[in-house]
């Protein structure tokens, strides 16, 4: 009740006075969210934080939604309003359960995103956000340097990461970063969603897959693939990986490198939450070969 009242007050303060109620929704890990009810118009999705987030956070998310639609031809919700306190979007539908064809279509669309937006550098026009934490996107010519500096080592100064990883863990991560060219095949930069897991896959009104909560940048396509592969997803999503691998010509060993690429997300989880769902343990296990 307190969350929905907060969202309703902020909607009214932002000028959306036709909203009569906010119904709570589940799924978000950082923000509070709800469905804004309007008697004479379609409902809206509204997202905020209990306190005021960093300036530009919701503007960056709104930009990412537009970029995925305009440059990647993906379905995303319409942005109704983006202020420092509030993000208001057109409401999407839940994705269909048990529908392999839905995931096959998503595979075609994500493969097209990755193969049609190849870029000569890694990064983005500005920093944006992963949850409430800054995603550093300084332009870099070398993908290994970009991933090491801005996607792995970037998390070491965060308070919870400092508490979870000891000095030897940190040195092992630095050694791993030095060896990335031996561990991962060279790949070009392309436009990525940046936070692609099953919770961020919904459906448009026509049933087409639609994506939310982006943290866009030009980086390795396998950053998206690893997040979807390594995070919880329904059984029918197996069709996504088969089709995506065929469309993009993935080598037979792609599954083996997913946990290493997903370390970026594991470190982010450690940084963001006191309960990290085993992420710190996963990081330490991956670092074990690099301790000496």
C-alpha positions as CSV (number, residue, x, y, z in Angstrom):
1,X,0.0,0.0,0.0
2,X,2.8,2.4,0.9
3,X,4.5,1.8,-2.5
4,X,1.4,2.3,-4.5
5,X,0.6,5.5,-2.6
6,X,4.1,6.8,-3.3
7,X,3.7,6.1,-7.1
8,X,0.2,7.6,-7.2
9,X,1.5,10.8,-5.5
10,X,4.4,11.1,-7.9
11,X,2.2,10.5,-10.9
12,X,-0.1,13.3,-9.8
13,X,2.8,15.6,-9.1
14,X,4.1,15.0,-12.6
15,X,0.7,16.0,-14.1
16,X,-0.9,12.6,-14.7
17,X,-3.9,13.5,-12.6
18,X,-6.3,11.1,-14.5
19,X,-4.6,8.2,-12.7
20,X,-7.1,7.0,-10.0
21,X,-5.1,4.1,-8.6
22,X,-1.9,2.2,-8.9
23,X,-1.9,-1.6,-8.8
24,X,1.3,-3.3,-7.6
25,X,3.3,-5.5,-10.0
26,X,6.0,-8.0,-9.3
27,X,9.4,-8.6,-10.9
28,X,11.6,-5.6,-10.3
29,X,14.8,-6.2,-8.2
30,X,15.7,-2.6,-7.5
31,X,12.9,-0.2,-8.3
32,X,9.3,-0.1,-7.2
33,X,6.7,-0.4,-9.9
34,X,3.0,-0.5,-10.5
35,X,0.2,-0.4,-13.1
36,X,-1.4,3.1,-13.2
37,X,-5.2,2.8,-13.7
38,X,-7.0,5.5,-15.8
39,X,-10.8,5.3,-16.1
40,X,-10.9,6.7,-19.7
41,X,-7.5,5.5,-21.1
42,X,-5.2,2.5,-21.3
43,X,-3.2,1.7,-18.1
44,X,0.4,2.7,-17.8
45,X,3.4,1.1,-16.3
46,X,5.1,3.3,-13.7
47,X,8.5,2.8,-12.1
48,X,10.3,4.8,-9.4
49,X,12.5,4.4,-6.3
50,X,11.6,4.9,-2.7
51,X,14.2,7.7,-2.6
52,X,15.3,10.0,-5.5
53,X,17.7,8.2,-7.8
54,X,20.7,9.7,-9.5
55,X,19.9,12.5,-12.0
56,X,19.6,11.0,-15.5
57,X,18.9,7.4,-14.6
58,X,15.4,7.2,-16.0
59,X,16.4,9.4,-19.0
60,X,19.1,6.9,-19.8
61,X,16.6,4.0,-19.6
62,X,14.2,5.9,-21.8
63,X,17.0,6.6,-24.3
64,X,17.9,2.9,-24.3
65,X,14.3,1.8,-25.1
66,X,14.2,4.2,-28.1
67,X,17.6,3.1,-29.3
68,X,16.7,-0.6,-29.3
69,X,13.6,0.3,-31.3
70,X,15.1,2.7,-33.7
71,X,18.5,1.1,-34.4
72,X,17.7,-2.5,-33.5
73,X,14.0,-2.8,-34.7
74,X,13.0,-4.4,-31.4
75,X,9.6,-3.9,-29.8
76,X,9.9,-1.8,-26.6
77,X,7.2,0.1,-24.6
78,X,6.5,3.7,-25.5
79,X,7.9,6.3,-23.2
80,X,5.2,8.5,-21.8
81,X,7.3,10.4,-19.3
82,X,10.8,10.3,-17.9
83,X,11.7,12.5,-15.0
84,X,14.3,12.3,-12.3
85,X,11.7,10.6,-10.0
86,X,9.6,8.7,-12.4
87,X,9.5,6.6,-15.6
88,X,6.1,6.0,-17.2
89,X,5.7,3.6,-20.1
90,X,2.9,2.1,-22.1
91,X,1.9,-1.2,-20.5
92,X,3.0,-4.5,-22.0
93,X,1.6,-8.0,-21.7
94,X,3.1,-10.9,-19.9
95,X,4.9,-13.2,-22.3
96,X,3.1,-16.4,-23.2
97,X,3.9,-19.4,-21.1
98,X,5.2,-22.6,-22.7
99,X,5.4,-21.1,-26.1
100,X,8.6,-22.1,-28.0
101,X,7.6,-20.1,-31.0
102,X,7.7,-16.9,-29.0
103,X,11.3,-17.6,-28.0
104,X,12.2,-18.6,-31.5
105,X,10.9,-15.2,-32.7
106,X,12.9,-13.5,-30.0
107,X,16.0,-15.3,-31.2
108,X,15.5,-14.0,-34.7
109,X,15.1,-10.4,-33.4
110,X,18.1,-10.5,-31.0
111,X,20.2,-12.1,-33.7
112,X,19.2,-9.3,-36.1
113,X,20.0,-6.7,-33.4
114,X,23.5,-8.1,-32.9
115,X,24.4,-8.7,-36.6
116,X,22.9,-5.4,-38.0
117,X,24.5,-3.0,-35.6
118,X,28.2,-3.9,-35.7
119,X,30.3,-0.9,-34.6
120,X,34.0,-0.1,-34.8
121,X,34.4,0.8,-31.2
122,X,33.2,-0.4,-27.8
123,X,31.2,1.9,-25.5
124,X,28.4,4.4,-25.8
125,X,27.9,8.1,-26.1
126,X,27.6,8.5,-22.4
127,X,27.5,6.4,-19.2
128,X,24.2,4.9,-18.3
129,X,22.9,2.7,-15.5
130,X,22.6,-1.0,-14.5
131,X,20.0,-0.9,-11.8
132,X,21.0,2.1,-9.6
133,X,24.7,1.7,-10.4
134,X,26.6,3.6,-13.1
135,X,27.5,1.6,-16.2
136,X,30.8,3.1,-17.5
137,X,30.9,3.3,-21.3
138,X,34.0,5.2,-22.2
139,X,34.9,4.6,-25.9
140,X,37.5,1.9,-26.3
141,X,39.0,0.4,-29.5
142,X,39.8,-3.0,-27.9
143,X,37.0,-5.2,-26.7
144,X,39.1,-7.0,-24.1
145,X,40.3,-3.8,-22.6
146,X,36.7,-2.5,-22.5
147,X,35.3,-5.6,-20.9
148,X,38.1,-5.8,-18.3
149,X,38.0,-2.1,-17.3
150,X,34.4,-1.2,-17.6
151,X,32.6,-4.5,-17.0
152,X,34.8,-6.4,-14.5
153,X,37.3,-4.3,-12.7
154,X,34.8,-1.4,-12.5
155,X,33.0,-3.3,-9.7
156,X,36.0,-3.7,-7.3
157,X,35.7,-0.3,-5.5
158,X,32.0,-1.0,-4.6
159,X,31.5,-1.5,-0.9
160,X,29.9,-5.0,-1.0
161,X,32.4,-6.2,-3.5
162,X,35.3,-5.1,-1.3
163,X,33.7,-7.0,1.6
164,X,33.1,-10.1,-0.5
165,X,36.4,-10.4,-2.4
166,X,39.7,-10.6,-0.5
167,X,43.0,-9.3,-1.8
168,X,43.9,-12.6,-3.5
169,X,40.5,-12.7,-5.2
170,X,41.1,-9.2,-6.5
171,X,44.6,-10.1,-7.8
172,X,43.1,-13.2,-9.4
173,X,40.5,-11.0,-11.2
174,X,43.3,-8.8,-12.5
175,X,45.2,-11.9,-13.8
176,X,42.0,-13.1,-15.5
177,X,41.6,-9.7,-17.2
178,X,45.1,-9.9,-18.5
179,X,44.4,-13.3,-20.0
180,X,41.0,-12.4,-21.6
181,X,42.5,-12.6,-25.2
182,X,43.5,-16.2,-24.4
183,X,40.1,-17.1,-22.9
184,X,37.6,-15.5,-25.3
185,X,37.6,-15.4,-29.1
186,X,37.7,-12.0,-30.7
187,X,34.3,-10.5,-31.4
188,X,33.2,-7.2,-32.8
189,X,31.2,-4.6,-30.9
190,X,27.5,-4.4,-31.6
191,X,24.4,-2.8,-30.0
192,X,23.4,-4.8,-26.9
193,X,20.5,-4.7,-24.6
194,X,22.8,-5.0,-21.6
195,X,20.5,-6.6,-19.1
196,X,18.9,-9.3,-21.1
197,X,17.3,-11.9,-18.8
198,X,13.9,-13.6,-18.8
199,X,12.4,-11.0,-16.4
200,X,13.0,-8.3,-19.0
201,X,11.2,-10.2,-21.8
202,X,7.5,-9.4,-22.1
203,X,5.1,-9.2,-25.0
204,X,3.7,-6.4,-27.1
205,X,0.0,-6.1,-27.8
206,X,0.3,-8.1,-31.0
207,X,2.2,-10.9,-29.2
208,X,5.6,-10.0,-30.5
209,X,8.5,-10.2,-27.9
210,X,9.2,-6.9,-26.3
211,X,12.1,-5.9,-24.1
212,X,12.3,-3.6,-21.0
213,X,15.0,-2.3,-18.6
214,X,17.9,-1.9,-21.0
215,X,21.5,-0.8,-20.2
216,X,22.6,-0.4,-23.8
217,X,26.1,-0.1,-25.1
218,X,28.2,-1.3,-28.1
219,X,30.0,-4.4,-26.8
220,X,30.2,-8.2,-27.4
221,X,26.9,-9.8,-28.4
222,X,27.7,-12.6,-26.0
223,X,27.1,-10.3,-23.1
224,X,23.4,-10.5,-23.9
225,X,23.6,-14.2,-24.6
226,X,25.4,-15.0,-21.4
227,X,22.9,-13.2,-19.2
228,X,20.0,-15.0,-20.7
229,X,21.8,-18.4,-20.6
230,X,23.1,-18.1,-17.0
231,X,20.1,-16.5,-15.3
232,X,16.8,-18.4,-14.6
233,X,14.7,-18.9,-17.8
234,X,11.7,-21.2,-18.6
235,X,12.3,-24.5,-20.4
236,X,10.8,-23.3,-23.6
237,X,13.5,-20.7,-23.8
238,X,15.9,-23.5,-24.9
239,X,14.6,-22.9,-28.4
240,X,16.0,-19.4,-28.3
241,X,19.6,-20.6,-27.9
242,X,19.3,-23.2,-30.6
243,X,18.0,-20.7,-33.1
244,X,20.3,-17.9,-32.1
245,X,23.4,-20.1,-32.4
246,X,22.3,-21.2,-35.9
247,X,21.5,-17.7,-37.1
248,X,24.8,-16.2,-35.8
249,X,27.1,-19.1,-36.6
250,X,28.2,-19.6,-33.0
251,X,31.0,-22.2,-32.5
252,X,30.4,-25.4,-30.6
253,X,32.2,-24.1,-27.5
254,X,30.0,-21.1,-26.8
255,X,28.3,-22.6,-23.7
256,X,31.6,-23.1,-21.9
257,X,32.5,-19.4,-22.0
258,X,29.1,-18.1,-20.8
259,X,29.9,-18.1,-17.0
260,X,33.1,-16.1,-17.6
261,X,31.2,-13.4,-19.6
262,X,28.4,-13.5,-17.0
263,X,31.0,-12.6,-14.3
264,X,30.1,-9.0,-15.1
265,X,26.6,-9.6,-14.0
266,X,27.7,-11.6,-11.0
267,X,29.9,-8.8,-9.8
268,X,27.0,-6.4,-10.3
269,X,24.7,-8.5,-8.1
270,X,27.3,-8.6,-5.4
271,X,27.6,-4.8,-5.5
272,X,23.9,-4.2,-5.5
273,X,22.4,-6.6,-2.9
274,X,23.2,-7.9,0.5
275,X,21.8,-11.2,-0.6
276,X,23.5,-11.9,-3.9
277,X,21.9,-15.3,-4.8
278,X,25.3,-17.0,-4.7
279,X,27.0,-14.6,-7.1
280,X,30.1,-14.0,-4.9
281,X,30.6,-17.7,-4.6
282,X,30.3,-18.1,-8.4
283,X,32.9,-15.3,-8.9
284,X,35.3,-16.9,-6.5
285,X,34.9,-20.3,-8.2
286,X,35.7,-18.8,-11.6
287,X,38.7,-17.0,-10.1
288,X,40.2,-20.2,-8.6
289,X,42.5,-21.0,-11.6
290,X,43.9,-17.5,-11.6
291,X,45.0,-17.3,-7.9
292,X,48.6,-18.3,-8.6
